[in-house]
Amino acid sequence: MTKSFLFFIISRLLYIQEKLDEIVKSIRSGEVRTVKQCIDKKAMAVTRLNSHGATSLHLAVLYEKQEVVQYLVTSFPGITQCRDHVSIKYRFIRKDNIPYIGVT
């Protein structure tokens, strides 16, 4: 492998890591607009974002960011069917006719 090829690979990996960090930060703060900008394809929506294998949906549920969850579920309908090994179970229920996210 040439140095330029290795540089390209390393640069690309750093870019991807920065993007994943931005996704996590925007989910944690509930910034739906930024989440929409960062996650524009299903591949990014189902990418594991941490060492525990959590996806964007897992984190949105964990941080109780309802608007982010709604965006992910409506924009990427199959996201709830992805197989994973994370021990978070999530469900959508209504509480006093207000959509509510419950983590069980």
C-alpha positions as CSV (number, residue, x, y, z in Angstrom):
1,M,0.0,0.0,0.0
2,T,1.2,3.5,-0.8
3,K,1.4,6.3,1.7
4,S,-1.3,8.3,-0.2
5,F,-3.7,5.3,0.0
6,L,-3.1,4.9,3.7
7,F,-3.6,8.6,4.2
8,F,-6.9,8.5,2.3
9,I,-8.1,5.6,4.5
10,I,-7.1,7.3,7.7
11,S,-8.7,10.6,6.6
12,R,-11.9,8.8,5.7
13,L,-12.0,7.0,9.1
14,L,-11.5,10.2,11.0
15,Y,-14.3,11.9,9.0
16,I,-16.7,9.0,9.7
17,Q,-15.8,9.1,13.4
18,E,-16.4,12.9,13.5
19,K,-19.8,12.4,11.9
20,L,-20.7,9.6,14.3
21,D,-19.7,11.9,17.3
22,E,-21.8,14.7,15.8
23,I,-24.8,12.3,15.6
24,V,-24.4,11.2,19.2
25,K,-24.1,14.8,20.4
26,S,-27.1,16.0,18.5
27,I,-29.2,13.0,19.7
28,R,-28.1,13.6,23.3
29,S,-29.1,17.3,23.1
30,G,-32.3,16.6,21.1
31,E,-31.4,18.7,18.1
32,V,-33.7,17.2,15.5
33,R,-32.5,19.5,12.8
34,T,-28.9,18.4,13.2
35,V,-29.9,14.7,13.4
36,K,-31.8,15.1,10.1
37,Q,-28.7,16.6,8.5
38,C,-26.4,13.9,9.9
39,I,-28.6,10.9,9.3
40,D,-29.8,11.1,5.7
41,K,-29.5,7.4,4.9
42,K,-30.7,4.2,6.6
43,A,-27.1,3.0,6.7
44,M,-26.2,5.9,9.1
45,A,-29.4,5.4,11.1
46,V,-28.5,1.8,11.9
47,T,-24.8,2.3,12.3
48,R,-23.5,1.3,15.8
49,L,-22.6,4.5,17.5
50,N,-20.7,3.2,20.6
51,S,-18.8,0.2,21.9
52,H,-22.0,-1.3,23.2
53,G,-23.6,-1.5,19.8
54,A,-26.2,1.2,20.3
55,T,-27.8,2.7,17.2
56,S,-29.3,6.2,16.9
57,L,-32.7,4.9,17.9
58,H,-31.3,3.2,21.0
59,L,-29.7,6.5,22.1
60,A,-32.7,8.6,21.3
61,V,-34.9,6.3,23.4
62,L,-32.2,6.1,26.2
63,Y,-32.0,9.9,26.3
64,E,-35.8,10.2,26.0
65,K,-35.7,12.4,22.9
66,Q,-39.1,11.8,21.6
67,E,-38.8,14.1,18.5
68,V,-35.7,12.3,17.5
69,V,-37.3,8.9,17.9
70,Q,-40.3,10.0,15.8
71,Y,-38.0,11.3,13.1
72,L,-36.0,8.1,13.0
73,V,-39.1,5.8,13.0
74,T,-41.0,7.8,10.4
75,S,-38.0,8.4,8.1
76,F,-36.5,4.9,8.3
77,P,-39.5,2.5,8.9
78,G,-37.4,-0.6,9.1
79,I,-35.2,0.7,11.8
80,T,-37.2,-0.9,14.6
81,Q,-36.8,-4.3,12.9
82,C,-33.0,-4.2,12.9
83,R,-31.4,-7.1,14.8
84,D,-29.1,-6.1,17.6
85,H,-27.5,-7.3,20.7
86,V,-28.2,-4.2,22.9
87,S,-30.2,-5.0,25.9
88,I,-32.5,-2.0,25.6
89,K,-36.1,-2.8,24.9
90,Y,-38.2,0.1,23.7
91,R,-41.8,0.5,23.2
92,F,-44.2,3.3,22.2
93,I,-47.2,3.9,24.4
94,R,-49.7,6.6,24.9
95,K,-49.9,8.3,28.3
96,D,-52.8,10.7,28.7
97,N,-53.1,10.8,24.9
98,I,-49.6,12.1,24.6
99,P,-47.1,10.0,22.7
100,Y,-44.6,8.7,25.3
101,I,-41.5,6.7,25.0
102,G,-41.0,4.0,27.5
103,V,-37.7,2.2,28.1
104,T,-38.2,-1.2,29.7
